[in-house]
Amino acid sequence: MKVLVTGAAGFIGYHLSKQLLERGDEVIGLDNINDYYDVDLKYNRLKQLGINKDLIENGKLVKSSIEDKFKFVKEDLENGEFIFQLFKDSAFDAVVNLAAQAGVRYSIENPKAYIKSNIEGYINILEACRYYPVKHLVYASSSSVYGANTKMPFDVKDPVNHPVSVYAATKRSNELLAHTYSHLFNINTTGLRFFTVYGPWGRPDMAPMLFADAVLNGRAIKVFNNGNMQRDFTFVKDIVNGVIAVLDKPALPNPEWDSDKPDGSTSYAPFRIYNIGNSKPVKLMDFISAMEKNLGVTAKKDFMDMQPGDVLATWADVDNLKRDVGYSPSTLLEEGVKEFILWYKEYYK
């Protein structure tokens, strides 16, 4: 299978590209390598895939030096002309669209960056799939779409009409646009609402990396809402296994879909939405304790109020994903944190 992975220099995109290549797929990775966080981390992820930083330039496909079936190109999704030409030249079987401006809190400071990348860029992917059809478009949504919902666990059938960040609103718009294109142009689309992903090569703006950096450098970690938070922490390997299982099973129309009682996660069109998480929420303080144990250090803690745009808890109901593709996250928190810390100490010396 020939797959386009956008956001290939990102945390999940890197791991996904690596695993697709390991099973024999042909992969073209695309990323604009923006400076939202340390670009060296992105280049070093690509280095693991055989892409030489010095050969990267906008719009140029670079061949991997170690992976016969991997190429990478640096480009913005907003460059519709380039995206169309890439689809035309490459004849993709499938697309996994992970590229996006990430981060809940940054979306409060710079909302236009999210509109540009997460909506304008995303519509170019949909349009390219319209004119150069693929068997399946899988795209990243987010647990953030649940917003003000407090019913636990989060169920894909629940209404998601009250986002509490611009980031969440853009991700919900992705789901709505996907359904429109599934309806109008019969494009098989599946949206994945990612819950809190952690592991080696993680994002520096996310809690595990922030905590590790602070602890190992003798700074206090910021513990929001005085630690009274829960997150459905999910190890990246489990996430990638789920993404690939979904990719291999294109969304189909649901013959039982009832317009009088509409289920937002399926449709009469070839459209699906799934939660993808661990389905085992972890108290924030327990996660910190697991990190302290593996670091061999007791963290200094600065307890703070809740941040704007944040939510108290996330908990994924993944029953639909288990039923439809056999998704089964298996990494225990202690195992995942240990593997993350081993990588962190090695990478940051």
BELKA-V27791 format. One record per backbone hydrogen bond with DSSP energy under -1.0 kcal/mol. NH is the residue of the N-H (numbers start at 0). CO is the residue of the C=O. If there is no record, write none. Layout:
NH,CO
NH,CO
This chain:
2,25
3,93
4,27
5,95
6,29
7,29
9,6
13,9
14,10
15,11
16,12
17,13
18,14
19,15
20,16
21,17
22,18
23,20
24,19
25,0
26,68
27,2
28,70
29,4
30,72
42,38
43,39
44,40
45,41
46,42
47,43
48,45
49,46
50,45
54,51
55,52
58,73
59,56
61,71
63,69
64,49
69,66
70,26
71,61
72,28
78,75
79,77
82,78
83,79
84,80
85,81
86,82
87,83
88,84
89,85
90,86
92,1
93,1
94,135
95,3
96,137
97,5
97,95
107,104
109,105
112,109
114,110
115,111
116,112
117,113
118,114
119,114
120,115
122,118
123,119
124,120
125,121
126,122
127,123
128,124
129,125
130,126
131,127
134,92
136,187
137,94
138,189
139,96
140,191
142,193
144,141
145,142
146,143
147,161
148,145
153,314
157,154
168,164
169,165
170,166
171,167
172,168
173,169
174,170
175,171
176,172
177,173
178,174
179,175
180,176
181,177
182,178
183,179
184,180
186,180
188,269
189,136
190,271
191,138
192,273
193,191
194,275
197,233
201,198
205,202
209,205
210,206
211,207
212,208
213,209
214,210
215,211
217,214
218,213
220,299
222,301
225,303
226,223
227,224
228,226
229,311
230,281
232,230
233,195
235,197
238,234
239,235
240,236
241,237
242,238
243,239
244,240
245,241
246,242
247,243
248,245
253,266
256,253
265,262
270,268
271,188
272,264
273,190
275,192
281,230
283,228
286,282
287,283
288,284
289,285
290,286
291,287
292,288
293,289
294,290
295,291
296,291
301,220
303,222
309,306
316,153
321,317
322,318
323,319
324,320
325,321
326,320
335,331
336,332
337,333
338,334
339,335
340,336
341,337
342,338
343,339
344,340
345,341
346,342
347,343
